[in-house]
C-alpha cells in the first residue's frame, strides 16, 4: 500500500542510495584501469542477474509470464546494454563529473518521448521549463571550455549524452509495454540479463582481454558494481517504489548527479570542478526537479494508480 508522504527513514535511505550511485562512476573508473570497460559492464550484469534470479525464485516471482513480455524484455535488455556500454566507454574519455551530468539528462528525454508516445503524459509548463534549463546546462557544459577544451574528451561527452537519451527512451518503452504487466523486479532482471550477451560479445570483438593480476582496488570495484549497486541498491529502490508514490521518490533523484560531481569527480578522482561545470549541474538539477514536478492532486492520483517508473 502506498504512503502519502515520506518520513525520515525513507528520506535517509534515498540519500544513502544517491551517495552509492554518486560514487559509482569513480569506482567504475578505478576498475577500468585494469579491466576492459565493456567486459566489466557485462560481468556486472551477469553477477547481478544471477543474484536477482535467486532472489526472485526465493520469493516465487515468475521470470517470464508470457512470450510477449519475453520479447519486450529482450528489447529493454538490449537498450540497457547499449546505455551502460556507452557510459563505461565514456568514462575512458571524459571526467566522471561531466559524464554524470550528461547521463542525468535522461528525465528530459523521458518527458519529451512520453509527450509523443504515452497517453496522458504531455509536456506542460513545468516540464517545458525543465527541458529548457537542461538544454541550457548541457550547452554551457559543451561551450564553457572551448578555449582549452580537448577534442579527446568529446567522444566521452557525446557517449554520455546518448546514454542519457537511451535511458530516457527505455523508461518510456517500459511504461508503454511493461509497467502495467510486470513487477519492477522482473523489468530489472530483463535489463540485466539480456544486456549480458550484447556487452560480452562486443567486448570480445573490440577489447583486449589479456588481464593482469588484479589489485585490491579493482576487486573492490567489481564487488561494488555487482553487489552494492546493481543488486542491493536496486532491490532497495524497488522496495521503496512498492511503498511510496514514484512522484515523491524521484524528487530526490537530482541528488545523484550532485553527489556524483563532488564525490566521484572532486573527492575520489580529484577532478577539477570549474564554473561551467557548476553552472551546468545547477541548471540540469533544477530542470530535473521541474520535469518531475506534479501538482499535488495529480501526484496523489498517480500514487493511487501505483504506476512504476523504471
C-alpha positions as CSV (number, residue, x, y, z in Angstrom):
1,X,0.0,0.0,0.0
2,X,1.2,3.5,-0.9
3,X,2.0,6.0,1.8
4,X,1.2,9.6,1.1
5,X,4.4,11.2,2.4
6,X,8.0,10.4,3.2
7,X,9.2,10.1,6.8
8,X,12.8,10.5,7.9
9,X,13.6,6.8,7.4
10,X,12.9,6.6,3.6
11,X,14.5,10.0,3.1
12,X,17.7,8.8,4.8
13,X,17.6,5.6,2.6
14,X,17.1,7.7,-0.5
15,X,20.1,9.9,0.4
16,X,22.2,6.8,1.0
17,X,21.2,5.5,-2.4
18,X,22.1,8.8,-4.0
19,X,25.6,8.5,-2.3
20,X,26.0,5.0,-3.5
21,X,25.1,5.9,-7.1
22,X,27.0,9.1,-6.9
23,X,30.2,7.2,-6.1
24,X,29.7,4.6,-8.7
25,X,31.3,6.2,-11.7
26,X,34.5,6.8,-9.8
27,X,34.5,3.2,-8.7
28,X,34.0,2.2,-12.4
29,X,36.8,4.4,-13.5
30,X,39.1,2.8,-10.9
31,X,38.2,-0.7,-12.1
32,X,38.7,0.3,-15.7
33,X,42.4,0.9,-15.0
34,X,42.9,-2.8,-15.1
35,X,39.7,-4.2,-16.8
36,X,38.2,-3.5,-20.2
37,X,35.1,-1.4,-19.7
38,X,32.7,-3.4,-21.8
39,X,33.8,-6.6,-20.2
40,X,33.4,-5.1,-16.8
41,X,29.9,-3.9,-17.6
42,X,28.9,-7.3,-19.0
43,X,30.3,-9.1,-15.9
44,X,28.4,-6.7,-13.7
45,X,25.2,-7.6,-15.4
46,X,26.0,-11.3,-15.2
47,X,26.7,-11.4,-11.5
48,X,23.8,-9.1,-10.6
49,X,21.3,-11.0,-12.8
50,X,22.3,-14.3,-11.1
51,X,21.7,-12.7,-7.6
52,X,18.4,-11.3,-8.7
53,X,17.3,-14.6,-10.3
54,X,17.9,-16.4,-7.0
55,X,16.1,-13.6,-5.1
56,X,13.1,-13.9,-7.4
57,X,13.0,-17.6,-7.2
58,X,13.1,-17.5,-3.4
59,X,10.2,-15.0,-3.5
60,X,8.3,-17.1,-6.1
61,X,8.3,-14.3,-8.7
62,X,7.7,-15.6,-12.2
63,X,10.5,-14.6,-14.6
64,X,8.7,-14.6,-18.0
65,X,4.9,-14.6,-17.6
66,X,4.2,-14.5,-21.3
67,X,6.0,-14.7,-24.7
68,X,5.2,-11.0,-25.5
69,X,6.7,-10.0,-22.2
70,X,9.8,-12.0,-23.1
71,X,10.1,-10.1,-26.4
72,X,9.8,-6.7,-24.7
73,X,12.2,-7.9,-22.0
74,X,14.8,-8.6,-24.7
75,X,14.3,-5.1,-26.2
76,X,14.8,-3.3,-22.9
77,X,17.8,-5.5,-22.1
78,X,19.5,-4.5,-25.3
79,X,18.7,-0.9,-24.7
80,X,20.1,-1.2,-21.2
81,X,23.3,-2.9,-22.5
82,X,23.9,-0.1,-25.1
83,X,23.3,2.5,-22.4
84,X,25.7,1.1,-19.9
85,X,28.2,0.2,-22.6
86,X,28.3,3.8,-23.6
87,X,28.6,5.0,-20.0
88,X,31.5,2.7,-19.3
89,X,33.3,3.8,-22.5
90,X,32.5,7.4,-21.9
91,X,34.5,7.3,-18.7
92,X,37.5,6.3,-20.7
93,X,37.4,9.7,-22.4
94,X,35.7,12.2,-20.1
95,X,35.9,13.1,-16.4
96,X,33.3,11.3,-14.3
97,X,31.8,14.7,-13.2
98,X,30.9,15.6,-16.8
99,X,29.6,12.1,-17.6
100,X,27.2,12.3,-14.6
101,X,25.6,15.5,-15.9
102,X,25.2,14.1,-19.4
103,X,23.7,10.8,-18.3
104,X,21.3,12.5,-15.9
105,X,19.7,14.4,-18.7
106,X,17.6,11.2,-19.0
107,X,14.5,12.6,-17.4
108,X,14.3,15.2,-20.1
109,X,14.4,12.6,-22.9
110,X,11.7,10.7,-20.9
111,X,9.5,13.8,-20.8
112,X,10.0,14.5,-24.4
113,X,9.4,10.9,-25.6
114,X,6.4,10.5,-23.3
115,X,4.7,13.6,-24.8
116,X,4.6,11.8,-28.2
117,X,4.3,8.1,-27.2
118,X,2.3,7.9,-24.0
119,X,-1.3,8.9,-23.4
120,X,-1.9,11.4,-20.6
121,X,1.8,12.3,-20.2
122,X,2.0,15.6,-22.1
123,X,4.5,18.4,-21.8
124,X,3.3,21.2,-19.6
125,X,4.8,24.5,-18.4
126,X,6.8,22.8,-15.7
127,X,8.3,20.1,-18.0
128,X,9.0,22.6,-20.8
129,X,10.8,24.9,-18.4
130,X,12.8,21.9,-17.1
131,X,13.7,20.9,-20.7
132,X,14.9,24.4,-21.5
133,X,17.0,24.6,-18.4
134,X,18.6,21.2,-19.1
135,X,19.4,22.2,-22.7
136,X,21.0,25.4,-21.4
137,X,23.0,23.4,-18.9
138,X,24.3,20.9,-21.5
139,X,25.1,23.8,-23.9
140,X,27.1,25.5,-21.2
141,X,29.0,22.3,-20.5
142,X,29.8,21.9,-24.2
143,X,30.7,25.5,-24.8
144,X,32.2,26.5,-21.5
145,X,35.7,25.1,-22.2
146,X,36.0,25.8,-25.9
147,X,39.2,27.8,-25.4
148,X,41.1,25.0,-23.7
149,X,38.8,22.1,-24.4
150,X,40.5,18.9,-25.7
151,X,38.8,17.1,-28.6
152,X,40.0,13.9,-26.9
153,X,37.1,14.3,-24.4
154,X,34.4,15.0,-26.9
155,X,33.6,11.3,-27.7
156,X,33.0,10.7,-24.0
157,X,30.7,13.7,-23.7
158,X,28.7,12.5,-26.7
159,X,28.5,8.9,-25.5
160,X,27.3,10.2,-22.1
161,X,24.6,12.3,-23.7
162,X,23.5,9.4,-25.9
163,X,23.4,7.1,-22.9
164,X,21.1,9.6,-21.2
165,X,18.8,9.6,-24.2
166,X,18.7,5.8,-24.3
167,X,17.9,5.7,-20.6
168,X,15.1,8.1,-21.1
169,X,13.7,6.3,-24.0
170,X,14.0,2.9,-22.2
171,X,11.8,4.4,-19.4
172,X,9.2,5.4,-22.0
173,X,9.3,1.9,-23.5
174,X,8.9,0.3,-20.1
175,X,6.0,2.5,-19.3
176,X,4.3,1.7,-22.6
177,X,4.8,-2.0,-22.8
178,X,5.8,-3.5,-19.4
179,X,4.9,-1.3,-16.4
180,X,1.3,-2.5,-16.3
181,X,2.1,-6.1,-17.0
182,X,5.2,-6.8,-14.8
183,X,6.5,-6.1,-11.3
184,X,9.6,-3.8,-11.1
185,X,12.0,-6.7,-10.3
186,X,11.0,-8.5,-13.5
187,X,11.9,-5.4,-15.5
188,X,15.2,-5.0,-13.7
189,X,16.0,-8.7,-14.4
190,X,15.3,-8.3,-18.1
191,X,17.5,-5.3,-18.3
192,X,20.4,-7.0,-16.6
193,X,20.1,-10.5,-18.1
194,X,19.6,-9.5,-21.8
195,X,22.3,-7.0,-21.7
196,X,24.9,-9.7,-21.0
197,X,25.3,-11.2,-24.5
198,X,25.5,-7.8,-26.1
199,X,28.1,-6.4,-23.8
200,X,30.3,-9.5,-23.7
201,X,30.1,-10.2,-27.5
202,X,31.1,-6.6,-28.3
203,X,33.8,-6.8,-25.6
204,X,35.3,-9.9,-27.2
205,X,35.2,-8.2,-30.6
206,X,36.7,-4.9,-29.6
207,X,38.7,-5.2,-26.3
208,X,42.0,-6.6,-25.2
209,X,41.4,-9.4,-22.7
210,X,45.0,-10.0,-21.5
211,X,44.2,-9.3,-17.9
212,X,46.8,-8.5,-15.3
213,X,46.8,-9.7,-11.7
214,X,44.0,-7.6,-10.3
215,X,44.7,-5.2,-7.5
216,X,42.6,-4.9,-4.3
217,X,41.1,-1.7,-5.6
218,X,39.9,-3.4,-8.8
219,X,38.4,-6.3,-6.8
220,X,36.6,-3.7,-4.6
221,X,35.3,-2.0,-7.8
222,X,33.9,-5.3,-9.1
223,X,32.2,-6.1,-5.7
224,X,30.8,-2.5,-5.5
225,X,29.4,-2.5,-9.0
226,X,27.9,-6.1,-8.9
227,X,26.6,-6.4,-5.4
228,X,26.2,-2.9,-3.9
229,X,24.9,-1.1,-6.9
230,X,23.4,-3.5,-9.5
231,X,21.8,-5.8,-6.9
232,X,21.3,-4.5,-3.4
233,X,20.7,-0.8,-4.1
234,X,18.2,-1.6,-6.9
235,X,16.4,-4.0,-4.6
236,X,16.1,-1.3,-2.0
237,X,14.9,1.2,-4.7
238,X,12.2,-1.1,-6.0
239,X,11.1,-1.9,-2.4
240,X,10.6,1.9,-2.0
241,X,8.7,2.0,-5.2
242,X,6.2,-0.5,-3.8
243,X,5.7,1.6,-0.7
244,X,5.7,5.2,-1.9
245,X,4.4,7.1,-4.9
246,X,7.1,7.5,-7.6
247,X,6.5,11.2,-7.8
248,X,7.8,11.5,-4.2
249,X,10.8,9.3,-4.7
250,X,12.0,11.0,-7.9
251,X,12.2,14.4,-6.2
252,X,15.4,13.0,-4.7
253,X,16.9,11.8,-7.9
254,X,18.6,15.1,-8.6
255,X,20.9,14.4,-5.6
256,X,22.7,11.6,-7.6
257,X,24.4,13.9,-10.2
258,X,25.2,16.4,-7.4
259,X,26.9,13.7,-5.3
260,X,28.4,12.3,-8.5
261,X,30.2,15.6,-9.4
262,X,31.5,16.3,-5.9
263,X,32.0,12.7,-4.6
264,X,33.1,10.8,-7.7
265,X,34.7,13.7,-9.5
266,X,36.3,16.0,-6.9
267,X,36.8,13.9,-3.8
268,X,37.6,10.4,-5.2
269,X,39.2,11.2,-8.5
270,X,40.5,14.7,-7.8
271,X,38.9,16.2,-11.0
272,X,38.8,20.0,-11.4
273,X,35.3,21.4,-10.8
274,X,35.2,24.6,-12.9
275,X,32.5,27.3,-13.1
276,X,30.9,26.0,-16.3
277,X,30.5,22.5,-14.7
278,X,28.9,24.0,-11.6
279,X,26.5,26.1,-13.8
280,X,25.6,23.1,-15.8
281,X,25.0,21.0,-12.7
282,X,22.7,23.7,-11.2
283,X,20.7,24.1,-14.4
284,X,20.3,20.3,-15.0
285,X,19.4,19.7,-11.4
286,X,16.7,22.4,-11.3
287,X,15.5,21.2,-14.7
288,X,15.2,17.7,-13.3
289,X,13.1,18.9,-10.4
290,X,10.8,20.8,-12.8
291,X,10.4,17.9,-15.1
292,X,9.5,15.6,-12.2
293,X,7.2,18.1,-10.6
294,X,3.5,17.3,-10.4
295,X,0.7,19.3,-8.8
296,X,-0.4,17.7,-5.5
297,X,-3.8,16.5,-6.9
298,X,-2.2,14.8,-9.9
299,X,0.6,13.3,-7.8
300,X,-1.9,11.8,-5.4
301,X,-3.8,10.2,-8.2
302,X,-0.7,8.7,-9.7
303,X,0.2,7.2,-6.3
304,X,-3.2,5.6,-6.1
305,X,-2.8,4.1,-9.5
306,X,0.5,2.6,-8.4
307,X,2.5,3.5,-11.6
308,X,6.1,2.3,-11.7
309,X,9.0,4.3,-13.1
310,X,12.0,2.3,-14.3
